[in-house]
Amino acid sequence: MGNDKVAGARTIKASEFKAKCLKLMDEVADSGAEIVITKNGHPVSRLVPYREKPKSLFGIDRGRFKILGDIIEPLDVEWEANTGKTWDGDK
């Protein structure tokens, strides 16, 4: 495809995009990688995958993190707050 570089994105000339539009749309949908379309060597458009915006930010990361171990029980670590020491070292 195009040899131009735009911030590391794949680029393609507008004439080539016109000829391969439907194939490129499928590629972007499958890979998630954007394509920058150029005209006379200058970027004019981006083809990016469509993503629906979440209705709420609550739960947006559901399924992306896994809790390992017990997050409720206290740790066997003595915290400064429990030692009676102050920030300036006085007791």
CORWOQUI-V871766 format. One record per residue. D_LAST is the distance of its C-alpha to the last C-alpha in whole Angstrom. Layout:
d_last
D_LAST
D_LAST
This chain:
d_last
70
69
68
66
62
60
56
57
59
62
65
69
72
73
76
75
72
76
77
75
73
73
72
69
68
68
66
63
63
62
60
58
59
60
63
63
67
68
72
73
70
67
65
66
65
63
63
60
60
60
57
56
53
51
51
48
45
43
44
45
44
45
46
44
41
41
38
37
35
33
31
30
28
25
24
23
20
16
15
11
12
12
9
6
5
6
10
9
7
4
0
